[in-house]
Amino acid sequence: QVQLVESGGGLVQAGASLTLSCVVSGRTGRRSAMGWFRQAPGKEREFVAVVDWSGGDTYYVDSVKVRFTISRDNAKNTLYMRMNNLKPGDTAVYYCAASLFVQSLPLIAPGDYDYWGQGTQVTVSS
């Protein structure tokens, strides 16, 4: 059984930074590509970033390139996303996800992922 637990969200002003974390439990998760998605009120779930199982390959949605950085520490079973220069448009619930069967990036579709965390709220004020 694979379980994901996100943390690190909060309320910040535009221009601030946050780091999100996602702790992965379960042996299957060790070889999974990992992604971050976000969902704003009334909007569909949106792909944000992904990293392959080794941590050596990443892909980002255009709106967060140069501002967000995804990484993982497999020794700690933890996924991270550093978010810099946050904007009000980044306000959303952020979810981490694990892909067990589809390993080739970019993995931008929610259907590519098999396990999801509960989400952590990020709110960016003007």
N, C-alpha and C positions, 0 to 999 in steps of 0.2 A: 504494500500500500504506500502511495506517495502522498505526502501532505506538504502544503506550502503555507507559510505565514508571513505576511508583509508587515512592515513597520516603517516609521520615519516620516510620515506625512504630518502636515500642520498648516497653520495659518501664517502667511508671510506677506510682506510688501513686495511689489514689483521690483525686480532687480536683485532680490535675495536668492540664496541658494539653499537647497535641501539635498540630502542623500537618503534614498529609499533602500531598504534591505528586505530580503526574502530568504528565510531559512527553509531548507528543503530536508525532509526526512523520508526515509525509505530507500532501499538499495537501488531500485530502478532509476531514481532521480539522478544518480551519479553520472549516468551516460546520456542525459537528456539535454537537448538544446533548451535554452531558457529565454523567455521573452517578457516584456512589459507592455501592457495595454492600458488604456484609460477610457473612462466613460463619463461625460458630462451630463447633467440633468436634461432629459428629453432627447439625448443624442445616442447614436449607435456606438458600440464599443469600437475603439480606434487603436490600431497598432502603433506602437511607439518605438521599440527597439528590441533587438534579439542578439544573443551571443551563442555560438556553438558550444558543444560540450567541453571542448578543450580550452575555451576562452580566447582562441586565436583568430576568430572571424566574427565580425559584427555588422549590423545593418540598422539604419535609422530612418524614420519618416523624415521627409524634407524639413518640416516645420521645427524640428528639434536638433538638427545637425549643427555641430559646433557648440551647442549649449548643453546637451545631455551626453553623458558617457556611461555606457553599460559595461559591467565587468562581473567576474565571478571568482570566488575563492573555493575551489573544490575541496581543499583540505578542511575548510570550515562549513562546507555544504551551504554556502550563502551566495546569493545573487545580489548585486548592487546596481543602483542607477544614481549617479551624481547629476543634479539638475542645477545649472547656473543661469543667471539672468532670467529668472522666472517672470512670466507675463500673465496677465489676467486670463488669457486664452488657454493657459495650462491648467486652470482650475478643473478638477475632475477627481473621481475615484480611480486610483491606480491599482492594477492587478498584475501579479506575476503569474506566469504559466509555464508548464513544462511540456515539451513535445517528445514523445517516446519513439514514434514510428517514422516521422518525417524529419530527417536530419539535415537536409540541404537548405541553406539559407536562400531567400530571405525570410521565409516562414511568416508572412504578413497576415494570414487569414486566421481568425479565431478557431476555425475548424481544424487547423493544423496542430492544435494543442490538446492534450489529454487530461491535464490536471491544472486546477486554478486555486489561487489563494482567495481570502475573504475580502481583500481590498483595503487600501488606506487612503484617507481623504487628503488631498492637497488643495488648498484655497489660497489664491493670490489676489491681493487687494491692490487697487490703484493708488 
